[in-house]
């Protein structure tokens, strides 16, 4: 291995040590160094699935989609125990000619919401599309055009000829940065539930803003995306706005510390259902004027519904948010607020508060 500037000579490091150094470079935003490290690791160990997958994430984060999607396919080697095995061949993106295809969901709720947008493109290839959804997500995801059927985990799968994991669709369909399918809304809230939420919140004439501060703490990188509710304090102090807590499972205990003078209503208990995951949340979001959230399923849901949403991001965010931009090519109604330095959430929420104050004033 060759030496890289500012790093120990790689010939003095094991592959494991080089991998840890690459991870550190990634976290610190030294992405070119991380890419070089991963590529040198792969020269020594071409089948290193962790290096391939991590390299893919950095390339995607950098907008290098063609190479990034290809490397990202190694996630199914890295997480082989979670990989569904079927005797049918994987779909290559070609014409289906009437053959049914099974697209299996993967990873978290937000991933399924973000990439289910590809269903109409798959259906346009000429075959019925069956989607394998996480448990409880059928009612929400069934509103997407192009799906013939949605089955949930542990349910029988109807016969199919080819299959593909959900997050492999961008690769086989040749998605580039400038060809992201970004038509919204592609999810729909239940009209009856949405009407009920509009009626419920109609007594409040002021702007209605929903907030979400905690993602799934079981995710190993959650400490980089979730925040304590107290971080929202500058936002919650903006006058003339009614705030609504969208937090469902995690971090709800933090509401006990809220100042009693803040116009805040907790609607989280009314949004949770194991059989209708995020269905009630979608309806509530339709009744709000704006959602402000950390990187979790709520921001994906608001974006997929075509609702205004502001997302708070870490200095080096997940690959889907790209770099150095305050918009998202995946969600046209989303605005991104990034840390200026690692851990600088105070700066993020000060800027959000300033923008919220202007937003309220412009709406008056």
MARMI-137876 format. One record per residue (C-alpha): residue in one letter; x, y, z; residue number from 1. Coordinates in nm, 2 decimals. Layout:
residues N
r	u	v	w	k
A	X	Y	Z	NUM
...
//
This chain:
residues 364
r	u	v	w	k
X	0.00	0.00	0.00	1
X	0.11	0.35	-0.08	2
X	0.14	0.63	0.17	3
X	-0.12	0.92	0.18	4
X	-0.05	1.27	0.28	5
X	-0.11	1.35	0.65	6
X	-0.18	0.98	0.73	7
X	0.05	0.70	0.85	8
X	0.21	0.50	0.57	9
X	-0.04	0.24	0.47	10
X	0.23	-0.03	0.44	11
X	0.26	0.00	0.81	12
X	-0.12	-0.05	0.87	13
X	-0.34	-0.36	0.85	14
X	-0.64	-0.35	0.63	15
X	-0.86	-0.32	0.94	16
X	-0.66	-0.02	1.06	17
X	-0.68	0.14	0.72	18
X	-1.06	0.08	0.72	19
X	-1.09	0.26	1.05	20
X	-0.89	0.55	0.92	21
X	-1.11	0.57	0.61	22
X	-1.42	0.58	0.84	23
X	-1.27	0.86	1.04	24
X	-1.19	1.06	0.72	25
X	-1.54	1.01	0.61	26
X	-1.69	1.14	0.93	27
X	-1.46	1.44	0.93	28
X	-1.55	1.53	0.57	29
X	-1.22	1.44	0.43	30
X	-1.39	1.25	0.15	31
X	-1.11	1.23	-0.11	32
X	-0.88	1.08	0.15	33
X	-1.14	0.83	0.24	34
X	-1.20	0.73	-0.12	35
X	-0.82	0.69	-0.18	36
X	-0.80	0.48	0.13	37
X	-1.09	0.25	0.03	38
X	-0.95	0.21	-0.32	39
X	-0.61	0.11	-0.18	40
X	-0.77	-0.14	0.05	41
X	-0.95	-0.29	-0.25	42
X	-0.63	-0.32	-0.44	43
X	-0.51	-0.54	-0.16	44
X	-0.84	-0.71	-0.09	45
X	-1.07	-0.69	-0.39	46
X	-1.36	-0.87	-0.22	47
X	-1.37	-0.65	0.09	48
X	-1.75	-0.59	0.11	49
X	-1.73	-0.33	0.38	50
X	-1.48	-0.12	0.18	51
X	-1.69	-0.15	-0.14	52
X	-2.01	-0.05	0.04	53
X	-1.85	0.24	0.22	54
X	-1.69	0.36	-0.10	55
X	-2.03	0.34	-0.27	56
X	-2.18	0.56	0.00	57
X	-1.91	0.83	-0.04	58
X	-1.94	0.83	-0.42	59
X	-2.32	0.87	-0.40	60
X	-2.28	1.14	-0.14	61
X	-2.05	1.31	-0.39	62
X	-2.30	1.28	-0.67	63
X	-2.09	1.02	-0.86	64
X	-2.40	0.80	-0.92	65
X	-2.29	0.56	-1.18	66
X	-1.99	0.43	-0.98	67
X	-2.17	0.48	-0.66	68
X	-2.47	0.26	-0.74	69
X	-2.23	-0.01	-0.86	70
X	-2.03	-0.01	-0.54	71
X	-2.34	0.01	-0.33	72
X	-2.45	-0.33	-0.46	73
X	-2.19	-0.48	-0.22	74
X	-2.43	-0.41	0.07	75
X	-2.59	-0.74	-0.01	76
X	-2.25	-0.91	0.05	77
X	-2.19	-0.71	0.36	78
X	-2.53	-0.78	0.50	79
X	-2.57	-1.13	0.35	80
X	-2.77	-1.26	0.64	81
X	-3.05	-1.01	0.57	82
X	-3.05	-1.09	0.19	83
X	-3.36	-1.27	0.06	84
X	-3.27	-1.56	-0.17	85
X	-3.50	-1.65	-0.45	86
X	-3.44	-1.90	-0.73	87
X	-3.57	-1.65	-0.99	88
X	-3.32	-1.42	-1.16	89
X	-3.25	-1.06	-1.06	90
X	-3.41	-0.81	-1.30	91
X	-3.16	-0.63	-1.52	92
X	-3.39	-0.33	-1.60	93
X	-3.50	-0.47	-1.94	94
X	-3.85	-0.50	-2.08	95
X	-4.07	-0.73	-1.87	96
X	-4.30	-0.84	-2.15	97
X	-4.59	-0.92	-1.91	98
X	-4.37	-1.11	-1.66	99
X	-4.45	-1.02	-1.30	100
X	-4.17	-0.87	-1.09	101
X	-4.12	-0.88	-0.71	102
X	-3.95	-0.57	-0.56	103
X	-3.85	-0.63	-0.21	104
X	-3.82	-0.35	0.04	105
X	-3.51	-0.31	0.25	106
X	-3.36	-0.11	0.53	107
X	-3.56	0.16	0.72	108
X	-3.90	0.32	0.67	109
X	-3.75	0.62	0.51	110
X	-3.56	0.41	0.26	111
X	-3.89	0.24	0.15	112
X	-4.07	0.58	0.13	113
X	-3.79	0.74	-0.08	114
X	-3.74	0.47	-0.33	115
X	-4.09	0.34	-0.38	116
X	-4.11	0.63	-0.63	117
X	-3.96	0.40	-0.89	118
X	-4.27	0.18	-0.90	119
X	-4.43	0.36	-1.20	120
X	-4.10	0.33	-1.39	121
X	-4.09	-0.04	-1.33	122
X	-4.45	-0.09	-1.43	123
X	-4.38	0.10	-1.75	124
X	-4.14	-0.19	-1.84	125
X	-4.45	-0.40	-1.91	126
X	-4.52	-0.63	-1.61	127
X	-4.72	-0.64	-1.29	128
X	-4.52	-0.50	-0.99	129
X	-4.55	-0.67	-0.65	130
X	-4.38	-0.49	-0.36	131
X	-4.27	-0.66	-0.04	132
X	-4.32	-0.39	0.23	133
X	-4.21	-0.38	0.59	134
X	-4.48	-0.49	0.83	135
X	-4.76	-0.23	0.86	136
X	-4.66	-0.02	0.56	137
X	-4.91	-0.17	0.30	138
X	-5.18	0.09	0.36	139
X	-4.95	0.38	0.30	140
X	-4.74	0.24	0.02	141
X	-5.04	0.10	-0.17	142
X	-5.12	0.46	-0.27	143
X	-4.82	0.46	-0.51	144
X	-4.90	0.43	-0.88	145
X	-4.77	0.14	-1.07	146
X	-4.80	-0.12	-0.79	147
X	-5.02	-0.43	-0.86	148
X	-5.00	-0.56	-0.51	149
X	-4.82	-0.49	-0.18	150
X	-4.74	-0.78	0.05	151
X	-4.60	-0.75	0.40	152
X	-4.32	-0.95	0.57	153
X	-4.42	-1.31	0.64	154
X	-4.71	-1.30	0.39	155
X	-4.72	-1.53	0.08	156
X	-4.56	-1.38	-0.23	157
X	-4.76	-1.44	-0.55	158
X	-4.57	-1.60	-0.84	159
X	-4.31	-1.38	-1.00	160
X	-4.05	-1.42	-1.28	161
X	-3.78	-1.18	-1.17	162
X	-3.70	-0.98	-0.86	163
X	-3.48	-0.69	-0.73	164
X	-3.41	-0.52	-0.40	165
X	-3.57	-0.18	-0.38	166
X	-3.25	0.03	-0.36	167
X	-3.10	-0.15	-0.66	168
X	-3.36	0.01	-0.89	169
X	-3.17	0.34	-0.93	170
X	-2.87	0.14	-1.07	171
X	-3.06	-0.08	-1.32	172
X	-3.27	0.21	-1.43	173
X	-2.96	0.43	-1.49	174
X	-3.04	0.71	-1.24	175
X	-2.80	1.00	-1.27	176
X	-2.81	1.32	-1.06	177
X	-3.00	1.50	-1.34	178
X	-3.25	1.21	-1.40	179
X	-3.37	1.15	-1.04	180
X	-3.75	1.09	-1.07	181
X	-3.86	1.37	-0.85	182
X	-4.23	1.41	-0.93	183
X	-4.42	1.47	-0.60	184
X	-4.65	1.38	-0.45	185
X	-4.61	1.02	-0.52	186
X	-4.77	0.91	-0.19	187
X	-5.12	1.01	-0.09	188
X	-5.27	1.06	0.25	189
X	-5.61	0.91	0.32	190
X	-5.85	1.19	0.22	191
X	-6.09	1.12	0.51	192
X	-5.82	1.12	0.77	193
X	-5.66	1.44	0.62	194
X	-6.00	1.62	0.63	195
X	-6.04	1.52	0.99	196
X	-5.70	1.66	1.08	197
X	-5.78	1.98	0.90	198
X	-6.10	2.01	1.10	199
X	-5.93	1.93	1.42	200
X	-5.66	2.20	1.37	201
X	-5.88	2.46	1.21	202
X	-5.94	2.64	1.54	203
X	-5.58	2.76	1.53	204
X	-5.55	3.04	1.28	205
X	-5.18	3.08	1.32	206
X	-4.93	2.89	1.10	207
X	-4.90	2.52	1.20	208
X	-4.55	2.37	1.21	209
X	-4.48	2.00	1.30	210
X	-4.15	1.90	1.45	211
X	-3.96	1.58	1.49	212
X	-3.63	1.54	1.67	213
X	-3.55	1.17	1.72	214
X	-3.50	0.90	1.46	215
X	-3.46	0.53	1.55	216
X	-3.19	0.50	1.82	217
X	-3.11	0.14	1.72	218
X	-2.94	0.27	1.40	219
X	-2.57	0.28	1.48	220
X	-2.52	0.63	1.34	221
X	-2.83	0.77	1.50	222
X	-2.61	1.00	1.73	223
X	-2.51	1.19	1.41	224
X	-2.87	1.27	1.30	225
X	-3.10	1.28	1.61	226
X	-3.10	1.57	1.85	227
X	-3.24	1.65	2.19	228
X	-3.57	1.84	2.18	229
X	-3.39	2.12	2.36	230
X	-3.20	2.20	2.04	231
X	-3.53	2.32	1.89	232
X	-3.56	2.59	2.16	233
X	-3.47	2.88	1.92	234
X	-3.72	2.75	1.67	235
X	-4.00	2.71	1.94	236
X	-3.94	3.07	2.05	237
X	-4.03	3.21	1.71	238
X	-4.36	3.40	1.79	239
X	-4.69	3.37	1.61	240
X	-4.67	2.99	1.53	241
X	-4.84	2.69	1.68	242
X	-4.61	2.39	1.70	243
X	-4.71	2.02	1.69	244
X	-4.50	1.73	1.81	245
X	-4.48	1.45	1.56	246
X	-4.26	1.23	1.78	247
X	-4.41	0.88	1.81	248
X	-4.19	0.62	1.99	249
X	-3.85	0.76	2.08	250
X	-3.75	1.08	2.27	251
X	-4.10	1.16	2.39	252
X	-4.00	1.19	2.75	253
X	-3.81	1.51	2.65	254
X	-4.13	1.70	2.62	255
X	-4.16	1.71	2.99	256
X	-3.89	1.98	2.99	257
X	-4.06	2.22	2.75	258
X	-4.14	2.57	2.87	259
X	-4.51	2.59	2.96	260
X	-4.54	2.91	2.76	261
X	-4.45	2.76	2.43	262
X	-4.76	2.69	2.20	263
X	-4.68	2.32	2.16	264
X	-4.93	2.04	2.12	265
X	-4.82	1.68	2.13	266
X	-5.01	1.48	1.87	267
X	-4.77	1.18	1.86	268
X	-5.00	0.94	2.05	269
X	-5.26	0.98	1.77	270
X	-5.01	0.90	1.50	271
X	-4.89	0.55	1.59	272
X	-5.04	0.23	1.46	273
X	-4.85	-0.10	1.41	274
X	-5.10	-0.20	1.13	275
X	-5.11	0.14	0.96	276
X	-4.76	0.27	0.99	277
X	-4.74	0.64	0.92	278
X	-5.09	0.65	0.77	279
X	-5.22	0.89	1.04	280
X	-4.89	1.09	1.03	281
X	-4.94	1.14	0.65	282
X	-5.29	1.28	0.72	283
X	-5.17	1.51	1.00	284
X	-4.89	1.64	0.78	285
X	-5.14	1.74	0.51	286
X	-5.30	1.96	0.77	287
X	-4.98	2.14	0.87	288
X	-4.81	2.43	0.69	289
X	-4.46	2.31	0.74	290
X	-4.26	2.02	0.89	291
X	-3.92	2.07	1.05	292
X	-3.74	1.74	1.12	293
X	-3.41	1.56	1.16	294
X	-3.31	1.29	0.91	295
X	-3.58	1.04	0.98	296
X	-3.89	0.88	0.82	297
X	-4.10	1.19	0.89	298
X	-3.89	1.41	0.66	299
X	-3.92	1.15	0.38	300
X	-4.29	1.12	0.43	301
X	-4.34	1.50	0.41	302
X	-4.12	1.51	0.10	303
X	-4.31	1.23	-0.07	304
X	-4.64	1.40	0.00	305
X	-4.51	1.71	-0.16	306
X	-4.54	1.91	0.16	307
X	-4.30	2.19	0.27	308
X	-4.03	2.03	0.49	309
X	-3.70	2.16	0.64	310
X	-3.45	1.89	0.73	311
X	-3.16	1.94	0.98	312
X	-2.85	1.75	0.87	313
X	-2.51	1.66	1.02	314
X	-2.19	1.80	0.88	315
X	-2.14	1.48	0.68	316
X	-2.49	1.35	0.63	317
X	-2.62	1.02	0.48	318
X	-2.53	0.98	0.12	319
X	-2.88	1.06	-0.01	320
X	-2.85	1.43	0.09	321
X	-2.54	1.50	-0.12	322
X	-2.31	1.79	-0.04	323
X	-2.31	2.17	-0.03	324
X	-2.67	2.23	-0.13	325
X	-2.97	2.35	0.05	326
X	-3.22	2.17	-0.17	327
X	-3.28	1.80	-0.24	328
X	-3.31	1.66	-0.60	329
X	-3.52	1.38	-0.45	330
X	-3.78	1.61	-0.28	331
X	-3.85	1.94	-0.46	332
X	-4.04	2.08	-0.15	333
X	-3.76	2.01	0.09	334
X	-3.50	2.26	0.22	335
X	-3.18	2.14	0.39	336
X	-3.00	2.29	0.68	337
X	-2.65	2.16	0.73	338
X	-2.40	2.18	1.01	339
X	-2.11	2.41	0.93	340
X	-1.88	2.20	1.15	341
X	-1.91	1.85	1.31	342
X	-2.16	1.86	1.60	343
X	-2.27	2.22	1.54	344
X	-2.64	2.17	1.59	345
X	-2.68	2.51	1.76	346
X	-2.58	2.69	1.44	347
X	-2.83	2.48	1.25	348
X	-3.12	2.56	1.47	349
X	-3.04	2.93	1.49	350
X	-3.05	2.94	1.11	351
X	-3.38	2.75	1.10	352
X	-3.52	2.99	1.36	353
X	-3.42	3.29	1.15	354
X	-3.57	3.14	0.84	355
X	-3.89	3.05	1.02	356
X	-3.93	3.40	1.15	357
X	-3.90	3.53	0.79	358
X	-4.13	3.26	0.66	359
X	-4.39	3.37	0.92	360
X	-4.35	3.73	0.84	361
X	-4.38	3.67	0.46	362
X	-4.71	3.48	0.52	363
X	-4.87	3.76	0.71	364
//
